[in-house]
Amino acid sequence: MADGGLTIFSGQQIRVADLSLPESDVTFTGARLLDVADSKVSSLLSGLSLPDSVKSAALKRVNVGDVDGFRCAELDLQEASSKFKHYVIAIADELEDDPIAASILDGKTLRLFLDDEDDFAMLAENLFTDLDIEDTGKISKSEIRNALLHMGVDMGIPPFSEFPQLDDILKKHGAEGEEVLGQAQFAELLQPVLQELAEALAEKHVFVIHDIKCCNGSKLRKLLGNKQQLNNVIEKISLEKCGAKDGPGNTKLVRDFLKKNGKDLGLPVAEANQFVYDEVFLAVGNEKNNKELENDEFETLVKEILEKFANQLEVSPVLDI
């Protein structure tokens, strides 16, 4: 999904790939191995360059504490091949635990506006109206820059900090200075700027990473696979059950607990994602809600609910914006 829509990078693209180290007659240093691995991962993720934080976390997963020392080390082919595969898989594991949500700006959204005269005319009119704050019917050429800022990532415009070429495009088309423009002149100047930007993005995509958490069930899966942590959660719910003699039924009690504490367990915020909770508890049903359950039966119920959440989120990940 590109331009404005979000693409979720969760490591699945990496796991299905051939992770063999490319053949080489040159001795591998740690630095070269990391460069080759990062390039491989980027190609598997549509050209996305991973943040340094993801790479650092992956190195920790493969027990590389002294990064500088590792980069200087020379590796034989067998050792390099093993390190390469483990490092790339560690990146996939890191993305599975904490997926990246990014917009891929490739010029397609801009093309939708440019290829339809009516859509472009409406876009230009709306931008001009927003920028003409004094309602004079005139704005300066330099406001083209603000027009692009108004459009933003949702409409296919990369941040200036991520795409310095934007400044060159504005300068090339004379979209600078205080010369005033009417609405028609503004549209005439905006159009070639957007056309050249769309062409530039088609040649070199821009990735804009968003500070958004993606709940995909991976954290819940880890909880379900860790008996001690799972028992701690079940114990906390059981304590609330003991303290609510005449309170809600079993499933309602679990739902109330997860609504309050679910984020720490890898669940999406309940208030904004009631549909996820509704689907899970509808699937669980009310058969055990008002029954007096033994400890092991209640434990089984909690596990069943968490499993259903994990399955639901794996199939349909939820973004916590």
Disulfide bonds with the S-S distance in Angstrom:
none
